[in-house]
Amino acid sequence: MSQYDLVVIGAGPGGYVAAIRAAQLGMKVACVERESLGGTCLNVGCIPSKALLDSSERYYAARHQLSRHGIRLEGVSLDLAALMKRKDEVVKQLAGGVGFLFRKNKVEHLPGHGKILGPGRVEVTARGVPPRVVQARNILIATGSAPSEIPALRFDGAHILSSTEGISLREVPTKLIVVGAGYIGLELGSVWSRLGSEVLVLEFLDGVLPSSDRECANALQKSLEKQGLKFRFQVTAQKAEVAGGKVKVHWTSRDGRETGVEAADKVLVAVGRRPVTDNLGLESVGIRLDARGFIPVDERFRAAEGVYAIGDVIGGIMLAHKAEEEGVACVELLAGRSGHVNYACCPSVVYTHPELASVGFTEEQCKSQGLAYKVGRFPMTANGRAKGMDETEGFVKILADARTDRVLGVHILSAHASDMIHECVAVMEFHGSSEDIARGFHAHPTLPEAIKEAALAVDGRAIHA
Ligand code: NAI
């Protein structure tokens, strides 16, 4: 029987990164994965959706924006098959890259479904080969999450879609209903809207992106409305009926007073994700799930003696980079080092146009915690580079402690916000102040100058606004 120091179950960004780091630290490591390497993020999540966002943004620009730059195009048309093929190639190359990294670091990939049989024992089952049991000094569960379903809108893969099908359509739907104005709803709603669909988003709450800074989320909503997305808030999608190649979605207003039906070619249900723990053998090591189905862990990510868990399956913010940091911290602690995850500095990005990138507290959180804070804002319209790029939508908002000036949160609504937020993450990691940002050089002309100006604005001394 093969013996390992660590057997990781799941090769998503949490699991594969943990496996590589553990191998770097001298452990003999295997990683069990039943689908292709890279998990949800790489195969059906972050990576393919961003490839589609980038392609659709170019198509949209060709049709609606390039003429402003003096570029005249005629006969612009969409080759959806080629667009999807490029996306699939990006995914294939990156999944191959994970396999290469495994070989380079001597991490053994065990293809199949991993199930814990008891302390230190993992069974790997794959089609066409007899089940195999391996021995593990430690087991790390990194099985991630799957799309949540609404009971009366069960995914059928053809008309009622999860994000997995929502990134692989063969035709642009004439009308698409999106249930949920969260990350996935807005990103995939944007993709299909840019490619020509009429998109209607049904959302239970009062606005888009419930956990984001309200001012920024509301501004993003307005921008998406200008791009053509339609929203209906305070409604619950109740059920869907498929007939004659169309889908009808029944909704009820939150106060129960109003009901309605919307017909479309497809409905994309994006109402959150649930942890994946089925057939993992958790009971064999005494792990009991919490009320929401997550695996409870202690501060060292320990779920049971010799069993650890990280990423979406333990709850918290469901982001690939959160899983990666947890995976690294977990195996570093296992190796006797001092792994640590600073959740307070975990950035999040919604890859719409403009993008919304955030780190730290929202203004609502500052208020609810009774913090005395100052706000510095700077509009992208006043940034020279943004003007040159024709990307003047949005603003930078910095929240700083009124007494100490320590940065509490930063929210950037702008093109390329995802590339800009990391300066603020670094400053917050070092407990820096808005003054630190304001005094630091920012190359001219660049979009990040807007961050410097917002930092100056905290103290009422922005230069260009
Ligand atoms: P989400 O939690 O972001 O948003 C779900 C939305 O659906 C909420 O606003 C909720 O109020 C609404 N909702 C729930 N039930 C409803 C109903 N019956 N009718 C109408 N509205 C309803 O979930 P989403 O977008 O599915 O994303 C799942 C996870 O994936 C998130 O936790 C996110 O962190 C992650 N993700 C991250 C991305 C990124 O980092 N850019 C991109 C895509 C996903």
Boltz pocket constraint, residues with backbone or C-beta under 6 A from the ligand:
constraints:
  - pocket:
      binder: B
      contacts: [[A, 46], [A, 150], [A, 179], [A, 180], [A, 181], [A, 182], [A, 183], [A, 184], [A, 185], [A, 187], [A, 202], [A, 203], [A, 204], [A, 205], [A, 207], [A, 209], [A, 210], [A, 235], [A, 236], [A, 237], [A, 238], [A, 269], [A, 270], [A, 271], [A, 272], [A, 273], [A, 317], [A, 318], [A, 319], [A, 348], [A, 349], [A, 350], [A, 351]]
      max_distance: 6.0
